[in-house]
Amino acid sequence: GDKRDIYKRPDAMNNQSYNAQAADRDMVYCFRYMPTGEQLEKQEVKLPPTLKTLRACTDGPFKSLVSTAKESLAQQLHKRFVTEVSGTHVG
């Protein structure tokens, strides 16, 4: 996962939210498409925890939450996990 938010500046302005994301420090990714013609094997994807599992959590960010706050966090995380595993990325 993206850990850049540990360096987030509290006074971020002009889309410069992260110290390590300044224009002179941008990372560039290059990809080269070279099809082999071979059929890929079925990809294994580990499914995210179910909403029921998240609702039952009692540690981590859920440790001090109760009722509505806990339900809200469980739903937010579940929605995020399902979105990411589906390959649909927003933002």
N, C-alpha and C positions, 0 to 999 in steps of 0.2 A: 504494500500500500504506500500511498504518498505520505511521507512524514514531514513534508515541508512546513506544515502548520505549526510545528514546534518552534519555528523561528519567526512566527507571525509578529509583525510590529503592531502595537496598539494604535499608532497614529497613521496607519496605512491610508494613502490617498492616491488617486490617479492610477488605480489598478496595480499598484506596487505593494501588494499585500505581504510579500515575503522578503526578508533580507536576502535570501539566496536566489531570488527570482529577478534580480536587477538585470537590465538589458545586457550588461557586459558579462553576465554569468549564465545566460540562457543555455539550455542543453538542446542540441540538435540531434534528431534521430533520422537515420537514413535507412530505407528498406529497398531491397532489390528483389524484384519479382522474377523468379527463375523456376517455372513449372517443370516438373520432372515427367509428367504424364502418368505417374503412378497414382493409384487410388489410395487415399488416406484411410487409415484405420478409424473406426468410430472413436471419437474423442470422449474421454471419461471426464465428467464434471461432478465435483462433489457439491451436492445441493446444500443450500444454506439451512440454518436451523428453522424449524417451523415457528409460526407465531405462538403456538402453544408452548413450545420450548422456551422461547424468549420471555413469555409471560411468567414462566415458572422460575426464571433466573433470580438469584438472591445475592449475587456477588458482582464485582466490577461496577459499572455505572448504575446498576440496579440496586446496589447495596443500601443506599439511604433513601430510595424512592418508595412511595406508597401510592396505592389507588390510581387516580387519574394520571399522575405524572409517570408512573411505571407503565401503565397501558399505552400512553402516548409514545414513550421511548421504544417500547416493544414494537409498536406499529411502524414507527419511523425506521428503525433498524431493519425490520422485515421487508419493508418496501424497498429500501436501499439494496439489501442483499439480493432480492428477487430481480431487481432492475439490473444489477451488475452481472448476475449469473446468466441473465437472458441475452447479454451482449448489447443491451440498450444503454448507452451512457449519455447522461444529460450534463450540460455545462461545459 
